């Protein structure tokens, strides 16, 4: 019984942010990144960041892969948090110099290595921020989208 009380308290604390998220008048629903090869780029996000595809759209005029965090596809589908949407980019569209995705990570060097192995490139190796003390790195997915990685200071 003594073990159940802390477990129940932890469950309530974890559920509170999700409940707050669903009640907020304005919340981030998703972020989008463009790609010429949507499903290759979505596979990069699955491999590097552990996202799972929860929905796929394949039409002649549009391809889209909707991803979310979860250990399984069912868990990712049930996750009420913001989603990452990889969507087809118009032909001839150039690379966007702005990072539209910023991930907080626990090991920036590990994520940089995974990004390289999955076909991404490294724009900036993990570097300590003089302002926050966090490690900050930039990787680029196979479609040319910049991703910022922030590992909070210890």
TORPA-4810 file (N, C-alpha, C, O; in nm, 3 decimals):
<nodes>
NODE_1_0.082_-0.119_0.000_0.000_0.000_0.000_0.086_0.126_0.000_0.053_0.224_-0.066_X
NODE_2_0.198_0.123_0.076_0.286_0.240_0.084_0.344_0.273_-0.053_0.370_0.390_-0.082_X
NODE_3_0.366_0.173_-0.137_0.419_0.196_-0.271_0.314_0.252_-0.365_0.347_0.326_-0.458_X
NODE_4_0.189_0.220_-0.342_0.082_0.268_-0.428_0.059_0.418_-0.414_0.027_0.485_-0.512_X
NODE_5_0.076_0.471_-0.295_0.051_0.614_-0.273_0.148_0.701_-0.354_0.103_0.792_-0.424_X
NODE_6_0.282_0.676_-0.347_0.372_0.756_-0.431_0.345_0.736_-0.580_0.353_0.831_-0.658_X
NODE_7_0.311_0.614_-0.620_0.283_0.588_-0.761_0.159_0.665_-0.806_0.157_0.720_-0.916_X
NODE_8_0.057_0.667_-0.722_-0.065_0.741_-0.756_-0.037_0.891_-0.762_-0.089_0.961_-0.850_X
NODE_9_0.043_0.941_-0.669_0.079_1.083_-0.670_0.156_1.119_-0.796_0.131_1.222_-0.858_X
NODE_10_0.250_1.033_-0.834_0.327_1.057_-0.957_0.236_1.057_-1.079_0.252_1.141_-1.168_X
NODE_11_0.142_0.966_-1.084_0.049_0.961_-1.196_-0.034_1.088_-1.205_-0.057_1.140_-1.315_X
NODE_12_-0.078_1.138_-1.093_-0.155_1.263_-1.092_-0.071_1.382_-1.139_-0.118_1.466_-1.214_X
NODE_13_0.055_1.387_-1.093_0.143_1.496_-1.135_0.170_1.491_-1.284_0.175_1.595_-1.351_X
NODE_14_0.187_1.369_-1.338_0.211_1.356_-1.482_0.086_1.389_-1.562_0.097_1.442_-1.673_X
NODE_15_-0.031_1.357_-1.510_-0.156_1.383_-1.581_-0.191_1.531_-1.578_-0.258_1.580_-1.669_X
NODE_16_-0.148_1.603_-1.476_-0.183_1.746_-1.462_-0.142_1.829_-1.582_-0.223_1.907_-1.632_X
NODE_17_-0.015_1.814_-1.634_0.020_1.895_-1.750_-0.065_1.863_-1.873_-0.098_1.953_-1.950_X
NODE_18_-0.102_1.734_-1.892_-0.186_1.699_-2.006_-0.325_1.760_-1.990_-0.383_1.808_-2.087_X
NODE_19_-0.378_1.759_-1.868_-0.509_1.819_-1.846_-0.501_1.970_-1.870_-0.591_2.028_-1.931_X
NODE_20_-0.394_2.033_-1.825_-0.377_2.177_-1.847_-0.364_2.206_-1.996_-0.418_2.305_-2.046_X
NODE_21_-0.292_2.119_-2.067_-0.275_2.138_-2.211_-0.411_2.137_-2.281_-0.436_2.221_-2.368_X
NODE_22_-0.497_2.043_-2.245_-0.625_2.032_-2.313_-0.721_2.144_-2.276_-0.816_2.170_-2.349_X
NODE_23_-0.697_2.212_-2.163_-0.786_2.319_-2.118_-0.737_2.459_-2.158_-0.812_2.556_-2.144_X
NODE_24_-0.615_2.471_-2.207_-0.559_2.602_-2.241_-0.637_2.665_-2.355_-0.677_2.595_-2.448_X
NODE_25_-0.661_2.799_-2.351_-0.733_2.863_-2.460_-0.654_2.863_-2.590_-0.713_2.865_-2.698_X
NODE_26_-0.521_2.861_-2.581_-0.435_2.854_-2.699_-0.322_2.758_-2.667_-0.261_2.767_-2.560_X
NODE_27_-0.295_2.666_-2.755_-0.188_2.570_-2.733_-0.125_2.532_-2.866_-0.188_2.546_-2.971_X
NODE_28_-0.001_2.486_-2.862_0.064_2.438_-2.983_0.004_2.303_-3.020_0.007_2.210_-2.940_X
NODE_29_-0.051_2.294_-3.139_-0.111_2.168_-3.184_-0.007_2.081_-3.254_0.000_1.961_-3.231_X
NODE_30_0.074_2.145_-3.340_0.175_2.071_-3.413_0.276_2.169_-3.473_0.255_2.290_-3.474_X
NODE_31_0.385_2.113_-3.521_0.482_2.190_-3.599_0.501_2.115_-3.730_0.488_1.993_-3.735_X
NODE_32_0.530_2.189_-3.836_0.546_2.127_-3.967_0.686_2.150_-4.020_0.746_2.255_-4.000_X
NODE_33_0.734_2.049_-4.090_0.858_2.062_-4.165_0.829_2.012_-4.306_0.758_1.913_-4.324_X
NODE_34_0.885_2.079_-4.403_0.863_2.041_-4.542_0.972_1.947_-4.591_1.085_1.952_-4.544_X
NODE_35_0.935_1.862_-4.686_1.031_1.767_-4.741_0.988_1.724_-4.881_0.869_1.710_-4.909_X
NODE_36_1.086_1.705_-4.968_1.057_1.651_-5.101_1.022_1.502_-5.087_0.932_1.453_-5.154_X
NODE_37_1.094_1.430_-5.001_1.066_1.290_-4.975_1.013_1.280_-4.831_1.089_1.262_-4.736_X
NODE_38_0.882_1.293_-4.818_0.816_1.300_-4.688_0.846_1.177_-4.602_0.880_1.191_-4.484_X
NODE_39_0.834_1.058_-4.658_0.842_0.938_-4.577_0.987_0.904_-4.539_1.011_0.846_-4.433_X
NODE_40_1.083_0.940_-4.624_1.224_0.925_-4.587_1.257_1.021_-4.472_1.328_0.984_-4.379_X
NODE_41_1.207_1.142_-4.480_1.232_1.241_-4.375_1.162_1.200_-4.246_1.219_1.217_-4.138_X
NODE_42_1.040_1.147_-4.254_0.969_1.101_-4.135_1.046_0.987_-4.069_1.053_0.979_-3.946_X
NODE_43_1.105_0.899_-4.148_1.185_0.788_-4.094_1.305_0.843_-4.017_1.345_0.785_-3.916_X
NODE_44_1.363_0.954_-4.063_1.473_1.020_-3.992_1.428_1.060_-3.852_1.500_1.037_-3.754_X
NODE_45_1.310_1.122_-3.840_1.259_1.166_-3.710_1.225_1.047_-3.620_1.240_1.056_-3.498_X
NODE_46_1.180_0.938_-3.679_1.153_0.817_-3.600_1.284_0.760_-3.545_1.292_0.726_-3.427_X
NODE_47_1.385_0.751_-3.630_1.514_0.693_-3.592_1.590_0.779_-3.492_1.642_0.728_-3.393_X
NODE_48_1.595_0.908_-3.517_1.678_0.997_-3.434_1.609_1.037_-3.304_1.672_1.038_-3.199_X
NODE_49_1.481_1.071_-3.311_1.413_1.127_-3.195_1.311_1.032_-3.130_1.252_1.067_-3.028_X
NODE_50_1.291_0.914_-3.188_1.200_0.817_-3.127_1.053_0.846_-3.150_0.968_0.791_-3.079_X
NODE_51_1.020_0.931_-3.246_0.880_0.958_-3.278_0.820_0.837_-3.349_0.891_0.755_-3.407_X
NODE_52_0.688_0.827_-3.344_0.615_0.720_-3.414_0.514_0.783_-3.510_0.449_0.882_-3.476_X
NODE_53_0.503_0.726_-3.629_0.402_0.774_-3.723_0.265_0.731_-3.673_0.241_0.613_-3.645_X
NODE_54_0.173_0.829_-3.662_0.038_0.797_-3.614_-0.066_0.814_-3.725_-0.179_0.766_-3.712_X
NODE_55_-0.028_0.882_-3.832_-0.121_0.897_-3.945_-0.041_0.931_-4.069_0.063_0.997_-4.061_X
NODE_56_-0.089_0.884_-4.184_-0.022_0.909_-4.311_-0.125_0.950_-4.414_-0.233_0.892_-4.422_X
NODE_57_-0.091_1.051_-4.492_-0.176_1.097_-4.602_-0.095_1.080_-4.730_0.017_1.131_-4.741_X
NODE_58_-0.152_1.009_-4.827_-0.086_0.990_-4.956_-0.186_1.019_-5.066_-0.269_0.935_-5.101_X
NODE_59_-0.178_1.140_-5.120_-0.262_1.181_-5.232_-0.170_1.232_-5.342_-0.054_1.262_-5.315_X
NODE_60_-0.219_1.242_-5.465_-0.133_1.293_-5.572_-0.082_1.436_-5.544_0.029_1.471_-5.584_X
NODE_61_-0.162_1.517_-5.476_-0.126_1.657_-5.451_-0.064_1.681_-5.313_-0.021_1.793_-5.284_X
NODE_62_-0.059_1.578_-5.226_-0.012_1.599_-5.090_0.034_1.468_-5.027_-0.034_1.366_-5.037_X
NODE_63_0.149_1.474_-4.964_0.195_1.364_-4.879_0.223_1.423_-4.742_0.274_1.534_-4.730_X
NODE_64_0.187_1.347_-4.639_0.202_1.397_-4.504_0.220_1.278_-4.409_0.152_1.176_-4.422_X
NODE_65_0.312_1.294_-4.315_0.332_1.195_-4.210_0.320_1.268_-4.078_0.394_1.363_-4.052_X
NODE_66_0.227_1.223_-3.994_0.206_1.287_-3.864_0.269_1.197_-3.758_0.238_1.078_-3.749_X
NODE_67_0.357_1.256_-3.678_0.437_1.182_-3.580_0.414_1.237_-3.440_0.382_1.355_-3.422_X
NODE_68_0.432_1.149_-3.341_0.423_1.194_-3.203_0.508_1.101_-3.117_0.550_0.994_-3.162_X
NODE_69_0.534_1.142_-2.993_0.614_1.063_-2.901_0.530_0.955_-2.835_0.414_0.978_-2.800_X
NODE_70_0.589_0.838_-2.819_0.527_0.726_-2.751_0.612_0.603_-2.772_0.681_0.592_-2.873_X
NODE_71_0.607_0.510_-2.679_0.684_0.387_-2.693_0.627_0.298_-2.802_0.700_0.220_-2.864_X
NODE_72_0.496_0.309_-2.824_0.428_0.232_-2.928_0.345_0.328_-3.012_0.325_0.443_-2.974_X
NODE_73_0.298_0.281_-3.125_0.212_0.364_-3.209_0.084_0.401_-3.135_0.036_0.514_-3.146_X
NODE_74_0.029_0.306_-3.060_-0.094_0.334_-2.984_-0.069_0.442_-2.879_-0.151_0.532_-2.861_X
NODE_75_0.045_0.434_-2.811_0.079_0.534_-2.710_0.100_0.670_-2.775_0.057_0.772_-2.722_X
NODE_76_0.167_0.673_-2.890_0.190_0.799_-2.961_0.058_0.859_-3.010_0.040_0.981_-3.007_X
NODE_77_-0.034_0.774_-3.054_-0.165_0.820_-3.099_-0.243_0.882_-2.984_-0.313_0.983_-3.002_X
NODE_78_-0.232_0.823_-2.866_-0.304_0.873_-2.748_-0.239_0.997_-2.687_-0.303_1.068_-2.609_X
NODE_79_-0.114_1.024_-2.722_-0.042_1.140_-2.666_-0.110_1.269_-2.709_-0.124_1.296_-2.829_X
NODE_80_-0.152_1.349_-2.612_-0.221_1.476_-2.642_-0.124_1.590_-2.671_-0.168_1.701_-2.702_X
NODE_81_0.005_1.566_-2.660_0.104_1.671_-2.684_0.113_1.710_-2.831_0.056_1.643_-2.917_X
NODE_82_0.186_1.817_-2.860_0.202_1.862_-2.998_0.266_1.756_-3.086_0.349_1.678_-3.040_X
NODE_83_0.228_1.754_-3.212_0.277_1.658_-3.308_0.378_1.723_-3.402_0.381_1.845_-3.418_X
NODE_84_0.461_1.639_-3.465_0.551_1.684_-3.571_0.490_1.633_-3.701_0.464_1.514_-3.716_X
NODE_85_0.467_1.724_-3.793_0.406_1.689_-3.921_0.508_1.713_-4.032_0.554_1.825_-4.052_X
NODE_86_0.543_1.607_-4.103_0.631_1.620_-4.220_0.539_1.625_-4.340_0.461_1.532_-4.364_X
NODE_87_0.548_1.734_-4.417_0.454_1.757_-4.527_0.532_1.782_-4.656_0.644_1.833_-4.653_X
NODE_88_0.471_1.746_-4.768_0.540_1.765_-4.896_0.567_1.913_-4.921_0.481_1.999_-4.903_X
NODE_89_0.689_1.937_-4.965_0.734_2.073_-4.994_0.717_2.098_-5.144_0.748_2.010_-5.224_X
NODE_90_0.670_2.216_-5.182_0.655_2.245_-5.325_0.789_2.233_-5.398_0.893_2.270_-5.344_X
NODE_91_0.784_2.182_-5.520_0.907_2.169_-5.600_0.969_2.307_-5.619_0.900_2.406_-5.644_X
NODE_92_1.100_2.311_-5.607_1.173_2.436_-5.627_1.183_2.522_-5.502_1.251_2.624_-5.502_X
NODE_93_1.116_2.481_-5.393_1.124_2.558_-5.269_1.263_2.541_-5.211_1.314_2.429_-5.202_X
NODE_94_1.325_2.650_-5.171_1.460_2.645_-5.115_1.459_2.600_-4.970_1.354_2.583_-4.909_X
NODE_95_1.577_2.582_-4.917_1.592_2.546_-4.776_1.555_2.665_-4.689_1.584_2.779_-4.723_X
NODE_96_1.493_2.637_-4.578_1.453_2.741_-4.483_1.564_2.757_-4.379_1.601_2.658_-4.315_X
NODE_97_1.618_2.876_-4.361_1.730_2.894_-4.268_1.688_2.900_-4.120_1.774_2.907_-4.033_X
NODE_98_1.558_2.897_-4.092_1.509_2.909_-3.955_1.481_2.770_-3.897_1.424_2.684_-3.964_X
NODE_99_1.523_2.747_-3.772_1.492_2.621_-3.705_1.346_2.622_-3.662_1.306_2.705_-3.580_X
NODE_100_1.267_2.532_-3.718_1.127_2.524_-3.680_1.104_2.419_-3.572_0.997_2.414_-3.511_X
NODE_101_1.204_2.336_-3.550_1.195_2.234_-3.446_1.309_2.258_-3.348_1.425_2.275_-3.386_X
NODE_102_1.274_2.259_-3.221_1.373_2.271_-3.115_1.340_2.161_-3.015_1.234_2.164_-2.952_X
NODE_103_1.430_2.065_-3.002_1.408_1.954_-2.911_1.494_1.970_-2.787_1.613_1.999_-2.797_X
NODE_104_1.435_1.950_-2.669_1.514_1.941_-2.547_1.558_1.796_-2.537_1.476_1.705_-2.549_X
NODE_105_1.687_1.775_-2.515_1.743_1.640_-2.512_1.824_1.620_-2.384_1.865_1.717_-2.319_X
NODE_106_1.847_1.495_-2.349_1.928_1.466_-2.232_2.073_1.439_-2.268_2.161_1.444_-2.182_X
NODE_107_2.100_1.410_-2.398_2.236_1.383_-2.441_2.253_1.432_-2.584_2.227_1.359_-2.680_X
NODE_108_2.296_1.556_-2.598_2.307_1.619_-2.731_2.405_1.544_-2.821_2.380_1.527_-2.940_X
NODE_109_2.518_1.499_-2.765_2.617_1.429_-2.846_2.559_1.300_-2.904_2.588_1.265_-3.018_X
NODE_110_2.478_1.229_-2.826_2.415_1.106_-2.873_2.318_1.136_-2.987_2.316_1.064_-3.087_X
NODE_111_2.238_1.239_-2.974_2.141_1.274_-3.078_2.214_1.318_-3.205_2.172_1.284_-3.315_X
NODE_112_2.323_1.394_-3.191_2.402_1.435_-3.307_2.455_1.311_-3.380_2.450_1.305_-3.503_X
NODE_113_2.505_1.214_-3.306_2.555_1.090_-3.367_2.443_1.015_-3.439_2.463_0.965_-3.549_X
NODE_114_2.326_1.006_-3.376_2.211_0.940_-3.440_2.170_1.013_-3.567_2.137_0.949_-3.668_X
NODE_115_2.172_1.146_-3.563_2.135_1.224_-3.681_2.230_1.197_-3.797_2.187_1.178_-3.911_X
NODE_116_2.360_1.194_-3.769_2.460_1.163_-3.873_2.434_1.025_-3.931_2.433_1.007_-4.053_X
NODE_117_2.414_0.926_-3.844_2.394_0.788_-3.887_2.266_0.771_-3.969_2.258_0.681_-4.053_X
NODE_118_2.166_0.856_-3.944_2.038_0.846_-4.013_2.031_0.931_-4.140_1.924_0.944_-4.200_X
NODE_119_2.144_0.988_-4.181_2.145_1.064_-4.306_2.135_1.213_-4.290_2.125_1.285_-4.389_X
NODE_120_2.138_1.262_-4.167_2.137_1.406_-4.143_2.278_1.461_-4.144_2.375_1.386_-4.154_X
NODE_121_2.289_1.591_-4.133_2.420_1.655_-4.124_2.425_1.739_-3.997_2.322_1.773_-3.939_X
NODE_122_2.545_1.771_-3.956_2.565_1.851_-3.836_2.609_1.990_-3.877_2.712_2.008_-3.943_X
NODE_123_2.530_2.087_-3.837_2.564_2.226_-3.866_2.652_2.283_-3.754_2.743_2.362_-3.779_X
NODE_124_2.624_2.240_-3.631_2.705_2.285_-3.517_2.706_2.176_-3.411_2.601_2.134_-3.363_X
NODE_125_2.825_2.131_-3.376_2.841_2.032_-3.270_2.794_2.094_-3.138_2.786_2.216_-3.127_X
NODE_126_2.762_2.011_-3.037_2.719_2.064_-2.909_2.821_2.163_-2.852_2.939_2.131_-2.837_X
NODE_127_2.773_2.281_-2.821_2.856_2.390_-2.769_2.787_2.449_-2.647_2.666_2.469_-2.648_X
NODE_128_2.863_2.476_-2.544_2.807_2.533_-2.421_2.766_2.678_-2.444_2.845_2.758_-2.494_X
NODE_129_2.643_2.710_-2.410_2.591_2.847_-2.421_2.651_2.932_-2.308_2.647_2.892_-2.192_X
NODE_130_2.704_3.047_-2.342_2.759_3.138_-2.241_2.648_3.198_-2.156_2.672_3.240_-2.043_X
NODE_131_2.528_3.203_-2.210_2.416_3.263_-2.139_2.352_3.167_-2.040_2.337_3.199_-1.922_X
NODE_132_2.313_3.047_-2.088_2.237_2.954_-2.005_2.320_2.839_-1.947_2.278_2.776_-1.851_X
NODE_133_2.434_2.813_-2.006_2.513_2.697_-1.966_2.466_2.568_-2.031_2.528_2.463_-2.011_X
NODE_134_2.359_2.574_-2.108_2.309_2.457_-2.180_2.401_2.422_-2.295_2.474_2.507_-2.346_X
NODE_135_2.398_2.295_-2.336_2.465_2.256_-2.459_2.366_2.277_-2.573_2.250_2.237_-2.563_X
NODE_136_2.412_2.341_-2.679_2.326_2.370_-2.794_2.394_2.315_-2.919_2.514_2.336_-2.940_X
NODE_137_2.318_2.244_-3.001_2.369_2.190_-3.126_2.264_2.212_-3.235_2.146_2.231_-3.205_X
NODE_138_2.308_2.208_-3.360_2.217_2.218_-3.474_2.246_2.103_-3.568_2.360_2.081_-3.608_X
NODE_139_2.140_2.028_-3.604_2.151_1.924_-3.705_2.052_1.959_-3.817_1.961_2.039_-3.798_X
NODE_140_2.074_1.898_-3.932_1.989_1.923_-4.048_1.937_1.789_-4.096_2.014_1.696_-4.118_X
NODE_141_1.804_1.778_-4.113_1.746_1.652_-4.159_1.773_1.633_-4.308_1.821_1.726_-4.373_X
NODE_142_1.745_1.515_-4.364_1.774_1.490_-4.505_1.703_1.585_-4.602_1.746_1.599_-4.717_X
NODE_143_1.596_1.651_-4.558_1.524_1.745_-4.645_1.578_1.887_-4.633_1.532_1.977_-4.704_X
NODE_144_1.677_1.909_-4.545_1.737_2.042_-4.531_1.679_2.126_-4.419_1.713_2.244_-4.408_X
NODE_145_1.592_2.069_-4.335_1.533_2.144_-4.222_1.630_2.146_-4.105_1.684_2.043_-4.066_X
NODE_146_1.653_2.266_-4.050_1.741_2.283_-3.935_1.666_2.245_-3.807_1.549_2.280_-3.789_X
NODE_147_1.735_2.173_-3.719_1.678_2.130_-3.591_1.774_2.174_-3.482_1.893_2.142_-3.487_X
NODE_148_1.723_2.245_-3.385_1.805_2.288_-3.272_1.788_2.186_-3.159_1.677_2.143_-3.130_X
NODE_149_1.900_2.150_-3.097_1.900_2.059_-2.984_1.949_2.135_-2.862_2.053_2.199_-2.867_X
NODE_150_1.875_2.128_-2.753_1.916_2.195_-2.630_1.922_2.092_-2.518_1.822_2.028_-2.484_X
NODE_151_2.041_2.078_-2.461_2.061_1.993_-2.343_2.080_2.087_-2.225_2.184_2.152_-2.214_X
NODE_152_1.979_2.095_-2.136_1.988_2.189_-2.025_2.114_2.171_-1.941_2.168_2.061_-1.930_X
NODE_153_2.159_2.280_-1.883_2.277_2.277_-1.797_2.252_2.186_-1.679_2.139_2.176_-1.630_X
NODE_154_2.356_2.118_-1.633_2.337_2.027_-1.517_2.300_2.102_-1.390_2.281_2.041_-1.285_X
</nodes>
